[in-house]
Amino acid sequence: MTLLELIVVIALLGLILAIAAPAFIVPSASHDSELTTVLGTARRAAILRGEPVTLAIDSTGGWRLDGDATPAAPPIATGTLGSSVGRLRIRVSPIGTCVADPAGGAPVVDWNALDCRMGVARAEGPVK
């Protein structure tokens, strides 16, 4: 055996492993909540349509996504959440930022408008 043959065999084994490895990797389950999924849908709709949209969640967990530029049009999407988050109205801009507008007038605690998430704890280091 020459060194060249050995290198070719190792390269072929590496190629076979690279092709076969994804078949053995088990995908992890998504840990996103239903609310996160619905907010992602609202953000994508606003960005793709190029107009603000409003996500309205009622007290029973039902949600409705409407385009703000066409109020008489049917909803973009509707559905139900498995767990109720209370009445909430979220306005999503065409650039994907979200402003929470609770129906009861109480402010939403820990709302991040850029990520469209509630209660996101972040570990922040010192500012340099």
C-alpha positions as CSV (number, residue, x, y, z in Angstrom):
1,M,0.0,0.0,0.0
2,T,1.2,3.4,-0.8
3,L,0.6,6.6,1.1
4,L,-1.6,7.9,-1.8
5,E,-3.9,4.9,-1.6
6,L,-4.3,5.3,2.1
7,I,-5.2,9.0,1.7
8,V,-7.8,8.1,-1.0
9,V,-9.4,5.5,1.2
10,I,-9.6,7.8,4.2
11,A,-11.1,10.6,2.1
12,L,-13.7,8.2,0.7
13,L,-14.6,7.0,4.2
14,G,-14.9,10.6,5.3
15,L,-17.2,11.4,2.4
16,I,-19.4,8.3,3.2
17,L,-19.6,9.4,6.9
18,A,-20.5,12.9,5.9
19,I,-23.3,11.7,3.8
20,A,-24.6,9.1,6.2
21,A,-24.2,11.0,9.5
22,P,-27.4,13.2,9.2
23,A,-29.5,10.0,9.0
24,F,-28.3,9.0,12.5
25,I,-28.9,12.4,14.2
26,V,-32.3,12.6,15.9
27,P,-33.8,16.1,15.6
28,S,-34.6,17.7,19.0
29,A,-38.2,18.7,19.7
30,S,-39.0,22.4,19.5
31,H,-39.4,24.1,22.8
32,D,-41.3,27.1,21.4
33,S,-44.6,27.8,23.0
34,E,-47.7,28.2,20.9
35,L,-47.7,31.9,21.6
36,T,-44.1,32.2,20.2
37,T,-45.2,30.3,17.1
38,V,-48.2,32.6,16.6
39,L,-46.1,35.7,17.1
40,G,-43.6,34.3,14.5
41,T,-46.5,33.9,12.1
42,A,-47.6,37.5,12.7
43,R,-44.1,38.8,12.2
44,R,-43.7,36.9,8.9
45,A,-47.1,38.1,7.7
46,A,-46.3,41.7,8.4
47,I,-42.9,41.5,6.8
48,L,-44.1,39.7,3.7
49,R,-47.2,41.9,3.2
50,G,-45.3,45.1,3.9
51,E,-48.0,46.4,6.2
52,P,-48.8,46.4,9.9
53,V,-50.8,43.5,11.2
54,T,-52.7,43.1,14.5
55,L,-52.7,39.9,16.5
56,A,-55.7,39.8,18.9
57,I,-55.9,37.1,21.6
58,D,-59.2,36.7,23.5
59,S,-59.6,35.4,27.1
60,T,-60.4,31.9,25.9
61,G,-57.2,31.5,23.9
62,G,-58.6,32.2,20.5
63,W,-56.4,34.3,18.2
64,R,-57.0,36.3,15.0
65,L,-54.5,38.0,12.7
66,D,-55.7,41.0,10.7
67,G,-54.0,43.3,8.3
68,D,-54.3,46.9,9.4
69,A,-54.3,48.4,5.9
70,T,-57.3,46.3,4.9
71,P,-59.7,46.3,7.8
72,A,-62.7,45.0,5.8
73,A,-60.8,42.0,4.5
74,P,-61.1,38.6,6.1
75,P,-58.5,37.7,8.7
76,I,-55.1,36.6,7.5
77,A,-55.1,33.6,10.0
78,T,-57.1,32.4,13.0
79,G,-56.6,29.7,15.6
80,T,-56.7,28.7,19.2
81,L,-53.9,28.5,21.8
82,G,-53.8,25.4,24.1
83,S,-53.4,27.6,27.1
84,S,-54.9,31.0,27.6
85,V,-52.6,34.0,28.1
86,G,-55.5,36.4,28.7
87,R,-56.7,39.1,26.5
88,L,-53.9,40.7,24.6
89,R,-53.5,42.8,21.4
90,I,-50.2,42.9,19.6
91,R,-49.4,45.3,16.8
92,V,-46.6,44.1,14.5
93,S,-44.9,46.6,12.2
94,P,-43.7,45.8,8.7
95,I,-40.1,45.6,10.0
96,G,-41.1,43.0,12.5
97,T,-41.2,44.9,15.8
98,C,-44.1,44.3,18.1
99,V,-46.0,46.6,20.5
100,A,-48.1,44.8,23.1
101,D,-51.4,46.5,23.9
102,P,-53.2,44.6,26.7
103,A,-57.0,44.9,26.5
104,G,-57.4,45.6,30.2
105,G,-55.1,48.6,30.1
106,A,-52.4,47.0,32.4
107,P,-48.9,47.2,31.0
108,V,-47.3,43.9,29.8
109,V,-44.4,43.1,32.1
110,D,-41.0,42.3,30.5
111,W,-42.2,42.8,26.9
112,N,-39.3,42.9,24.4
113,A,-40.5,44.8,21.3
114,L,-37.6,43.7,19.1
115,D,-37.9,40.0,19.8
116,C,-41.7,40.0,20.3
117,R,-41.3,38.0,23.5
118,M,-42.5,38.2,27.1
119,G,-40.5,37.5,30.1
120,V,-37.1,37.0,28.4
121,A,-34.4,36.8,31.0
122,R,-31.0,37.8,29.6
123,A,-27.6,37.5,31.1
124,E,-25.9,40.7,30.4
125,G,-22.2,41.3,31.1
126,P,-20.6,44.6,31.9
127,V,-20.7,47.3,29.2
128,K,-17.2,47.8,27.7
